[in-house]
Amino acid sequence: MFAVSPIKYLGGEISLPGDKSISHRIVILSSLAEGDSYAENFLISDDSLRTLEAFRKMGIEINMKKNNLKIKGKGLRGLEVPREPLYMGGSGTSARLILGILAGQKFKAILTGDDSLSQRPMKRVTLPLRKMGAKIDGPEDANFLPLTIEGGDLKPIKYNLPVASAQVKSAILLAGLYAQGKTEVIEPIISRDHTERLLKLFGVEVEKEGLVNRIWGGQKPRGIEFRIPGDISSAANFIVLATLVKKAHLLIRGVGLNPTRTGIIEVLQRMGAKIEIVVKKGEDIEPYGDIEVKNSELRGTLVKREEVPLLIDELPLLMVCGCFAEGVTRIEGVGELRFKETDRINSMVTNLQRLGADIDVERDTVVIKGNVPLRGNSVSSFSDHRTAMSMVVVGSVISGQTMLDDIKCINKSFPEFFTILAKIVKG
């Protein structure tokens, strides 16, 4: 058990490890590029290392010095047949994006994962990739790992995503590099666009028109040099802490400010949080900047379903904020949270209720009545990194001691979480 006690003051300035979503994609695109690529501030976490190791098993030379990478790209057709199954651990991003790449390879490969990932739906990816011509077999009509995929010559498709998913969109666009002609993906709601932005950085033309994304096959990515911005999902833990801890004042440097990822900032500002972006750079590819946060009084808000894809990973933290806001907070369209490493609706509602929160679920809407006194209790991570960090955050701002059963799962996305937290806690 890990004990979390209330903190009195939080302040100073911090920098964060690289964005997880970008770290995955940099490894993937650098491996497919012609020429060497150099990436600074790569996130060394369980998830991102799964992607890196998978490409090493497919013959890509990747040299790592601290958190900086040199990747020797071998072109679109340069990957080698892996001699053993590619183990994805618990990383859904690794599995779904790599499926898009394997769909275009003229060899057979097997993808496996841990128990958690093996229960997460994959048909949302395997269905469109099959339509493009890939042969994919696995449990329940290729809906779950382990999956066997044999790629080859693909045909372009026009595909309407049934749910907004950056992972599915990315898998299809990456497969589109191997299809002759135009591949088109239509989203129901805008989702994060790291893949589209990074493809352009690597010299690949991607056309975006509203909810429509188009890519033309046969384009050859070129090696690049790039510094990965700090992860805004990691930053969100400290943004929320600085908002809730009395007299807190925090500066977070070099955070990614991609407009499809800043939903958490926009919602918190709407709730009354004192969050200011004091520097912003890099508008052309992946914008980043410094964020200043001060303690604030919050008020309840309505989060509409079209906002959810822009803050999907931060929803557990937003539920925490709702507990401390004046009035009612409603978060619509949260159903996708049931398909993460755990059912995050269940994990967060169960834990927050144990702490005394007035929180409930109405179909796919979370309803929180704020300003109900919370007190420490025993809670569970449910083996989910986002749930675990959210419990550390809430336990740091309520009375009594909060006992958390597992913190190892935090290594999935943010191994430096407690090290950075210790730097800014002042008693």
VOGU-3710 file (C-alpha; in Angstrom, 3 decimals, decimal comma):
1> mfavspikyl> 0,000/0,000/0,000  1,146/3,538/-0,770  0,155/6,319/1,612  -0,849/9,752/0,269  -1,069/12,603/2,765  -2,345/16,163/2,250  0,270/18,739/1,198  0,363/22,316/2,431  2,073/24,135/-0,416  3,168/23,492/-3,972
11> ggeislpgdk> 5,361/25,722/-6,107  8,387/26,206/-8,340  8,999/25,213/-11,937  9,335/21,876/-13,704  9,978/20,339/-17,105  8,417/17,057/-18,183  9,398/13,939/-20,138  8,348/13,771/-23,777  4,787/13,329/-24,947  3,807/9,651/-25,064
21> sishrivils> 1,696/9,903/-28,213  4,465/11,704/-30,087  7,183/9,348/-28,791  5,340/6,347/-30,291  4,901/8,068/-33,632  8,458/9,377/-33,867  9,813/5,826/-33,553  7,349/4,489/-36,125  7,886/7,162/-38,762  11,656/7,351/-38,228
31> slaegdsyae> 11,866/3,589/-38,823  10,003/3,966/-42,137  11,961/7,032/-43,222  14,833/7,158/-45,674  17,889/8,314/-43,734  18,664/8,828/-40,079  16,399/10,598/-37,590  17,295/12,200/-34,273  14,762/12,705/-31,481  15,365/14,453/-28,160
41> nflisddslr> 13,272/14,015/-24,989  11,855/10,602/-25,901  9,563/9,269/-23,178  11,174/6,273/-21,480  8,081/4,457/-20,206  6,662/0,955/-20,430  4,334/1,885/-23,303  6,715/3,812/-25,540  9,462/1,233/-25,073  7,100/-1,448/-26,447
51> tleafrkmgi> 6,979/0,429/-29,744  10,744/0,913/-29,770  11,457/-2,771/-29,080  8,982/-3,900/-31,736  10,859/-2,006/-34,438  14,180/-3,285/-33,177  12,771/-6,791/-33,633  11,921/-5,812/-37,207  15,528/-4,893/-37,968  15,649/-1,193/-37,159
61> einmkknnlk> 18,819/0,089/-35,489  17,856/2,434/-32,648  20,544/3,929/-30,446  19,447/5,514/-27,161  21,570/7,824/-25,031  19,614/8,861/-21,952  16,318/10,028/-23,519  17,730/10,907/-26,944  17,351/8,599/-29,945  19,171/8,045/-33,210
71> ikgkglrgle> 17,092/5,882/-35,540  18,441/4,487/-38,800  15,429/4,425/-41,107  15,148/1,687/-43,725  12,291/3,022/-45,848  8,719/1,819/-46,236  9,785/-1,654/-47,376  12,854/-2,100/-45,196  11,348/-3,875/-42,206  12,423/-7,471/-41,575
81> vpreplymgg> 10,308/-10,446/-40,568  10,271/-10,582/-36,744  11,623/-13,907/-35,457  9,239/-13,921/-32,506  5,853/-12,404/-31,620  5,830/-8,651/-31,090  4,825/-8,113/-27,450  2,830/-4,919/-26,922  2,538/-5,123/-23,126  -0,418/-2,939/-22,169
91> sgtsarlilg> 0,065/-0,369/-24,937  -2,995/0,064/-27,114  -1,236/2,775/-29,144  1,636/0,409/-29,964  -0,692/-2,399/-31,035  -3,091/-0,362/-33,154  -0,523/1,796/-34,949  1,850/-1,099/-35,606  -1,059/-3,069/-37,099  -1,380/-0,241/-39,639
101> ilagqkfkai> 2,292/-0,641/-40,585  2,199/-4,443/-40,693  -0,790/-4,299/-43,031  1,580/-3,044/-45,724  4,403/-5,549/-45,149  4,771/-8,625/-47,315  5,337/-10,945/-44,378  3,464/-12,493/-41,473  3,741/-11,285/-37,879  2,074/-11,990/-34,545
111> ltgddslsqr> 1,085/-9,341/-32,003  0,579/-10,252/-28,355  -0,104/-8,253/-25,203  -0,686/-8,495/-21,479  -4,008/-9,517/-19,943  -5,334/-5,948/-19,965  -4,523/-5,253/-23,616  -5,821/-8,684/-24,635  -9,279/-7,587/-23,467  -9,336/-4,317/-25,393
121> pmkrvtlplr> -11,239/-4,241/-28,718  -9,132/-4,393/-31,871  -11,816/-4,948/-34,496  -12,176/-1,183/-34,857  -8,688/-1,391/-36,438  -8,659/-4,847/-38,000  -11,940/-4,277/-39,868  -10,720/-1,343/-42,013  -7,290/-2,924/-42,479  -8,973/-6,072/-43,789
131> kmgakidgpe> -10,946/-3,909/-46,201  -7,608/-2,599/-47,460  -6,405/-6,155/-48,120  -4,546/-7,283/-44,995  -5,141/-10,818/-43,717  -5,724/-10,724/-39,964  -6,740/-13,594/-37,695  -7,423/-13,661/-33,972  -10,027/-14,372/-31,281  -13,628/-13,349/-31,990
141> danflpltie> -13,049/-12,480/-35,635  -9,791/-10,598/-34,942  -11,257/-8,452/-32,179  -8,687/-9,378/-29,535  -4,986/-10,139/-29,212  -3,115/-12,268/-30,020  -3,455/-11,323/-33,684  -1,704/-12,800/-36,696  -1,387/-10,351/-39,581  -0,095/-10,912/-43,099
151> ggdlkpikyn> 0,169/-7,756/-45,157  0,862/-7,106/-48,793  -0,414/-4,941/-51,617  -3,125/-2,725/-50,168  -5,947/-0,864/-51,840  -7,068/2,592/-50,695  -10,392/2,963/-48,917  -12,792/5,677/-47,862  -13,670/4,932/-44,258  -16,114/6,525/-41,833
161> lpvasaqvks> -14,916/6,023/-38,263  -17,799/4,781/-36,078  -16,166/6,405/-33,017  -13,641/9,235/-32,755  -10,296/7,499/-32,276  -6,879/8,916/-33,087  -5,417/5,401/-32,882  -7,766/3,961/-35,501  -7,422/7,015/-37,740  -3,635/6,767/-37,466
171> aillaglyaq> -3,556/3,039/-38,260  -5,531/3,599/-41,477  -3,452/6,613/-42,542  -0,203/4,704/-41,934  -1,533/1,761/-43,933  -2,468/4,288/-46,615  1,235/4,872/-47,252  1,281/1,354/-48,742  -1,878/1,684/-50,860  -1,883/2,890/-54,440
181> gkteviepii> -4,070/5,966/-54,579  -5,950/8,085/-52,042  -6,986/6,761/-48,632  -9,635/8,813/-46,870  -10,671/8,701/-43,205  -13,739/10,617/-42,004  -14,075/11,328/-38,276  -17,372/11,820/-36,420  -15,640/14,317/-34,085  -12,164/15,835/-34,244
191> srdhterllk> -9,579/13,700/-32,417  -5,904/14,331/-31,673  -3,878/14,879/-34,849  -0,272/14,009/-33,960  0,013/11,502/-36,807  -1,058/14,015/-39,451  1,276/16,702/-38,123  4,271/14,380/-37,833  3,718/12,870/-41,273  4,108/16,404/-42,654
201> lfgvevekeg> 7,296/16,850/-40,625  8,654/13,721/-42,342  7,752/15,175/-45,754  4,520/13,249/-46,354  1,556/15,170/-47,736  -1,639/14,800/-45,697  -4,734/16,763/-46,610  -7,148/17,735/-43,853  -10,530/19,264/-44,649  -12,805/19,523/-41,631
211> lvnriwggqk> -13,419/15,954/-40,466  -11,879/14,407/-43,591  -8,245/13,219/-43,664  -6,578/12,130/-46,919  -3,227/10,523/-47,674  -1,719/9,295/-50,944  0,203/6,033/-51,085  3,810/5,660/-52,169  5,108/8,789/-50,435  8,514/8,301/-48,829
221> prgiefripg> 9,139/9,748/-45,366  12,512/11,457/-44,907  14,651/11,484/-41,762  14,242/14,418/-39,387  15,627/16,077/-36,241  13,028/16,882/-33,585  12,639/17,630/-29,887  9,559/16,011/-28,391  7,555/18,459/-26,240  6,596/17,622/-22,666
231> dissaanfiv> 3,462/15,502/-22,282  0,382/17,594/-21,532  -1,383/14,551/-20,062  1,449/14,278/-17,540  1,370/18,039/-16,989  -2,365/17,840/-16,256  -1,648/16,103/-12,927  0,365/19,103/-11,751  -1,995/21,638/-13,320  -4,851/20,173/-11,273
241> latlvkkahl> -2,721/19,976/-8,110  -1,648/23,623/-8,451  -5,275/24,601/-9,024  -6,477/22,831/-5,868  -3,619/23,327/-3,367  -3,951/26,562/-1,385  -1,488/29,327/-2,354  0,079/27,120/-5,067  2,020/28,758/-7,892  3,638/26,554/-10,544
251> lirgvglnpt> 5,429/27,061/-13,866  5,602/24,092/-16,270  8,097/24,553/-19,099  8,090/23,171/-22,643  4,679/21,469/-22,593  3,054/20,321/-25,831  0,174/22,617/-26,763  -1,275/20,798/-29,749  -4,824/22,242/-30,076  -6,289/18,713/-30,180
261> rtgiievlqr> -4,772/18,055/-26,732  -5,456/21,278/-24,814  -9,083/20,526/-23,991  -8,202/20,064/-20,317  -6,816/23,610/-20,118  -9,839/25,096/-21,859  -12,319/23,297/-19,594  -10,423/24,174/-16,411  -10,233/27,825/-17,462  -13,985/27,730/-18,023
271> mgakieivvk> -14,335/26,416/-14,474  -12,360/29,400/-13,197  -8,826/27,984/-13,034  -5,992/30,521/-13,220  -4,011/28,933/-16,040  -1,969/31,075/-18,401  0,105/30,063/-21,402  3,039/32,453/-21,031  5,143/31,322/-24,008  4,092/29,516/-27,178
281> kgediepygd> 6,345/28,324/-29,996  6,465/25,840/-32,856  3,059/26,497/-34,416  4,051/24,864/-37,718  4,265/21,255/-36,468  3,754/20,558/-32,740  3,262/23,764/-30,730  4,667/23,901/-27,213  5,118/26,440/-24,457  5,242/27,308/-20,772
291> ievknselrg> 2,161/27,124/-18,549  1,683/29,101/-15,338  -0,881/27,848/-12,803  -2,156/29,367/-9,554  -4,578/28,141/-6,915  -8,176/28,870/-7,915  -11,771/28,481/-6,843  -13,653/26,304/-9,342  -17,257/26,245/-10,476  -19,122/23,385/-12,111
301> tlvkreevpl> -19,409/23,132/-15,874  -20,880/21,077/-18,710  -18,373/19,132/-20,802  -20,024/18,267/-24,102  -19,395/14,979/-25,890  -17,599/16,687/-28,790  -14,997/17,953/-26,300  -14,240/14,512/-24,890  -11,802/13,254/-27,600  -9,669/16,346/-26,927
311> lidelpllmv> -9,227/15,454/-23,239  -9,937/11,724/-23,118  -6,838/10,894/-21,033  -7,490/13,766/-18,622  -11,106/12,841/-17,795  -10,148/11,118/-14,492  -8,483/14,351/-13,357  -11,466/16,364/-14,523  -13,713/14,184/-12,357  -11,453/15,045/-9,418
321> cgcfaegvtr> -11,821/18,765/-10,199  -15,600/18,409/-10,303  -15,533/17,244/-6,673  -14,039/20,590/-5,619  -16,135/22,861/-7,848  -19,122/24,916/-6,725  -22,284/23,441/-8,246  -22,680/20,508/-10,637  -20,242/19,238/-13,253  -21,594/17,050/-16,054
331> iegvgelrfk> -19,294/15,215/-18,464  -21,134/13,800/-21,486  -20,113/11,041/-23,876  -17,603/9,257/-21,650  -18,397/5,736/-22,905  -14,960/5,296/-24,498  -13,439/5,341/-21,001  -14,797/1,807/-20,513  -12,265/0,530/-23,083  -9,024/1,833/-21,597
341> etdrinsmvt> -6,550/-0,153/-19,470  -9,498/-0,558/-17,137  -13,070/0,690/-17,141  -12,108/4,193/-15,991  -15,698/5,208/-15,353  -15,987/2,393/-12,824  -12,524/2,930/-11,317  -12,976/6,670/-10,799  -16,581/6,573/-9,605  -15,834/3,709/-7,188
351> nlqrlgadid> -12,762/5,430/-5,741  -14,246/8,902/-5,455  -17,369/7,547/-3,770  -15,136/5,794/-1,222  -13,603/9,190/-0,466  -17,094/10,664/0,047  -17,753/12,277/-3,341  -21,260/12,757/-4,724  -20,606/11,279/-8,176  -22,772/9,058/-10,338
361> verdtvvikg> -23,246/7,899/-13,918  -26,342/8,496/-16,039  -25,922/6,355/-19,176  -22,737/7,806/-20,696  -22,711/11,000/-18,603  -20,819/11,471/-15,341  -22,564/13,800/-12,884  -20,636/15,302/-9,957  -22,078/17,503/-7,214  -19,148/19,539/-5,959
371> nvplrgnsvs> -17,926/20,900/-2,655  -18,881/17,762/-0,716  -16,198/17,181/1,962  -13,847/14,315/1,065  -11,707/12,298/3,440  -8,906/9,797/2,908  -9,712/6,113/2,604  -8,388/2,964/0,918  -8,625/3,153/-2,870  -7,478/1,055/-5,824
381> sfsdhrtams> -5,515/1,881/-8,957  -7,353/-0,931/-10,790  -3,883/-1,437/-12,352  -4,473/1,721/-14,399  -1,871/4,502/-14,524  -4,346/7,382/-15,031  -6,564/6,209/-12,174  -3,517/5,803/-9,896  -2,167/9,311/-10,555  -5,627/10,817/-10,108
391> mvvvgsvisg> -5,857/9,165/-6,694  -2,476/10,607/-5,711  -3,699/14,054/-6,777  -6,972/13,885/-4,850  -5,285/12,317/-1,826  -2,881/15,264/-1,724  -5,679/17,815/-1,247  -8,136/16,124/1,143  -8,007/15,503/4,874  -6,740/12,244/6,286
401> qtmlddikci> -4,545/9,648/4,643  -5,403/7,968/1,358  -4,065/4,433/0,911  -3,443/3,384/-2,702  -2,934/-0,304/-3,414  -0,580/-0,050/-6,424  1,652/2,596/-7,955  3,772/0,401/-10,260  1,248/0,899/-13,058  2,259/4,584/-13,247
411> nksfpeffti> 5,448/3,438/-15,031  3,274/2,743/-18,058  3,246/6,440/-18,958  5,069/8,524/-16,335  7,904/6,820/-14,391  9,194/10,212/-13,178  5,855/11,234/-11,647  6,880/10,985/-7,984  10,371/12,414/-8,580  8,908/15,549/-10,153
421> lakivkg> 6,160/15,773/-7,545  8,767/15,757/-4,751  10,507/18,763/-6,310  7,476/21,018/-5,996  5,856/19,878/-2,737  6,742/22,246/0,122  5,451/20,439/3,186
//
